[in-house]
Amino acid sequence: MKKILMTLLLISIATIGFANDYPAYKLYNSAGEEVQFNSMITSFINADVIFFGELHDNPIAHWMELEITRAGFEQIGDKLILGAEMFESDNQMILNEYLTGKISNKSFESEMRLWSNYKTDYKPLVEFAKENNLKFVATNIPRRYASIVSMQGFEGLANLSEQAKQFIAPLPMNYDPELECYKQMMDMKGMPTSVTAMKNNLPKAQSVKDATMAHFIIQNWKDGNLFIHYNGSYHSDNKQGIIWHLLKYDPDLEIKTITTILKDDIEKISEEDLKKADYTLIVPKSMTRTY
């Protein structure tokens, strides 16, 4: 009898647990409809470029990036190309050497300028590319050159050597200060008047990153490939940022986007949120962070 009662108790606990389960995320399409992962993947297969707009410290976004990458590889194999904001263009050779087994993991991690959360958040993607012989593109501008723009504007790039200019988008770069993503940066509050010049250059520094990432995406993509790019959501939300620059190269590209947002209630999504991307990954605000 005691065994029967204990079994019934365990079943009751399990039932209560499942009934009060806390989902870690919800996926919505741009029409505000909740969608399943496989449905989203199906819509991606005919795309040319997918932008995954992440929150850099969000573990669910990083897990979803890996799962989308795996699903893409299952569908199209070596026609899949990966690229990321987190790797700078002048480190492409080091990345290639690691992916092809020419250098050790120790050498790779010591010589690349890796983000502090590389091991938890981006290493799984790199290792997946390595295991499956996939191309992985370091798309971002070297941070020292973005810093030049933040201090001197685009004019500062003119003094770079021809060798250095290989690691940035071609000059002169496209820039539209009226683009909403750049206008919002000019509206940032709390910056002292003593740094007005830096404030004026802030959206330019953002744009030089976007332009360079677009440049290296189009340099490495070709018809029939699917390029998945991982970046902070601000770089691709509302199909601006990188995408605005990318469409300057090829306005006929089929582009799909995902954005990541935090909500107290993941069952609710606003019209403003829905405008940001083709798919919205909503994660509870209480979710733990990777740093």
N, C-alpha and C positions, 0 to 999 in steps of 0.2 A: 504493500500500500504506500509506504514511504517513497519507493522508487517511482510509482505512478504519479504521486503528488508532485515530486520533484520534476518529473518530465513535463507535467502540465504547467508548472511554474515557469520552466525554461521556455516552453512554447509561448506562454503569455508574454514573457519579457521580450522574446524575439519579435512577436507580433506587434507589441507596443513600439518597439524600436523601429520596425519597418514603417509603421503608420506615421511616426513622427520623424521620418528621415529628413535630413537637411541636404538638399541638392547643392552641389558646389558651383553650378553655373546653369545658365539658360542661353539658348541660341535663338535669335530672332532674325527674320529676313527684313528687307526694307519696307515691306507692307505691314510689319508689326505682328506677323504670324510666327509662333514658335515652330522651329524646324528641328529635325533630327540631324545628327552629324552626317550620316550617309547621304541624306538629301543634299546637304551643302556640298559634299565632295562631288556628287554627280554634276552639280552645276559648275564646278571648277574645271572639269576635264577639257572643255573646249576653250578655256581661257588661254591667253598668251602670258599674262603676268598676274600673279596674286600678291597682294600686299597684306601682310598680317600686321596690323597696328596693335602693338602690345603696350602694356604698362610694365616697365622694365623690372619691377620688383614683384610681379604677380605670378605665383607658381602655376595657377590654372592656365594662364595665357601661354606659359612656356611648355606646359604639358600638351596643350592643344596644338601648338606649333609642331611639336614632334609627331603627334598623331596625324595631323594633316600631311606632313612630309611623308610618313610611312604609307598613308593611303594613296598619295600621289604616285609614289614609287611603285606600288602594287598595280596601279593603272597603266602607267606609261614607261616604267623602267628608266633607262639611262637618258631618256629625253627630258628628264627632270633636271633643272638647274637651281641651285640655292644661292642666295646672296643675303648679306646682312649689313645693317648700319654699324654693328658692333665691331667690324673689322675695317681697318683703314687701307686704302688702295696701295700704299707703298709697302705693305706687308703681304701682298699677294704671293710673292715668291716663297716666303716662309710657309704660308698656308698651303701652297701647292706641294712644297717639299714634304710637308707632314702627311698630306693626303695620299701621296704616292709612296710613302714609306722610306723616303730618303733621309729623314732626320727623326730623332726620337721624340716622344712626347715631352720629355724633360727639356730638350732644346727648343721645341715649339713654344712651350708655355713660358720659358724664360726670355725668349727673344721677341715674341709678339707683344704688342701693347694691349693686353687683355683687360676687359672690364673686371671689376672685383667680383662680380657674380658669374664669371665665366664657367666655373666648374659645376655649379648647380644648374645654370640656366641655358648655356649655349654649347657647352661641351657635348651633350647628347646629340645635338644636331651635327656638329663637326664629326663626331665618331660615326654617326649614321652615314654621312657622306663618304667617309673613309672606307667603311665596311662594304659599301655598295658602289664604289668607284664613281661617285657623282662629283660634278664640278661645283665648287663653292667659291663665290666671288666676294672679295673684300671691296665693298662699294663706296665706303665713306671717304671723305676728304681727310688727309692727315690733319690731326687737330692743330698742329702748329700753323697751318695755312688758314684754317678757320679762325684762329686767334688773330692772324694778321688782318683779316676782314673785319673782325669785331673792333679792332683798334683804328684801322686806316680806311675801311671801306674796300670796295672792289679794286680801287686804284693801287692798293698795296700789292696785289698779285702781279702787277705788270713787271715788277722788279725781280720776280723769280727767274731762275735759270730755265732753259728749255727742258732740261732733265726733270726739274721739279714740276714743270707744267704738265708732264705726262700723268701726274697723279691727281689732276683736277679736271673739271669740265673745261672744254675749250673756251678761250677768251675771245671777245667779250661775252659774258654770260647773260642769259635772259633774266630779267628781274622786273616784277610788277609790284610796286609798293601798295597798290590798291587791292591786291589779292587778299581776301579776308584773313587767311592764316598769318600773313605778315602784318596787316593792319592791327590785328589783335595784340601783337607783340609791342607795337608802339603805344598801345593803351595801358600797358602794364603800370601799375601804381607802386609807389613807394621808392622809386629811384630818385636819388638826390639830383638837383639841377647841375651839380658839378660834373655829372657823368652824362650830360645831354648828348654829347657826340657819340659816346658808346651806345646810348639808347637808340640813336638813329641808325647805328650800324648793326644793332642786334638782329633785326629781321634780315639784313643782308648776310650776316653770318649763318643764319638759318637757311637762307636761300642758296648759299654756296654749297652747303651740305646737300640740299635737295637736288641741285643741279648736277653735282658730282655723282650722287647715287644714281640719278636717271641716266647719266652718261655711261656709267659702267654696266648698268642693266642692259641698255640697248647695244652696247659693244659686245656683250656676251650672249644675248638672246638671238635666236634665229627662228624662222617660221617652222612650226612643228614642235617646238620646245614649249615647256611650261616652266616659267621662272617664278619661284616663290621667294619673296623678299620679306625679311623680318626687320621691323623698324618700330620706333616709338609711334604711337597712334597719331600724334600731332603731325608727323611727316606725311600721312596719307589720308587723314580724315577729310571728308567732304570732297574727296578726289582732287585735292589741291596738293601743295607741297611737291613731293617727288613726282606725282602723277601729272601735275601741270607741266613740269619740265619734260617729262617723258613723252607726252603727247605732242610736244613741239617737234620731236624727232619722227614720230609716226602716229598720226591722229587716228589711224584705223586699228590700233591695238585693242584687243579684247581684254579688259582689265576688271578684275574682281577684287573686292576689298573686305577686310574684317577689321572691326575696331573692338577695343576692350574698354568696358566701363565698370565702375563700382556702384552698387546700389544697396540701400538698406533692404529694399524689397525687390528681389529679382523677378517677381511676377509682373512688375509694372515697368513699362518703357514709354518714354515720351516721344512726341513727334520730332522734337529737336534731336533726340538721340538717334532716331531712325534715319535721319538725313545724313548721318556721318559716313555710313558704309553700306555695302550690300548685305553684310551680316554683322550683327552685334552680339558679342560675347559679354553677357552680364554676369558679374561675379559678386558675391556678397561683400559688403564693405568690411565685414569682420574677418575675412579671409586672411590668414597669416601671410607674411611677406618674406621674400628671400634675402632682404637686407634692410 
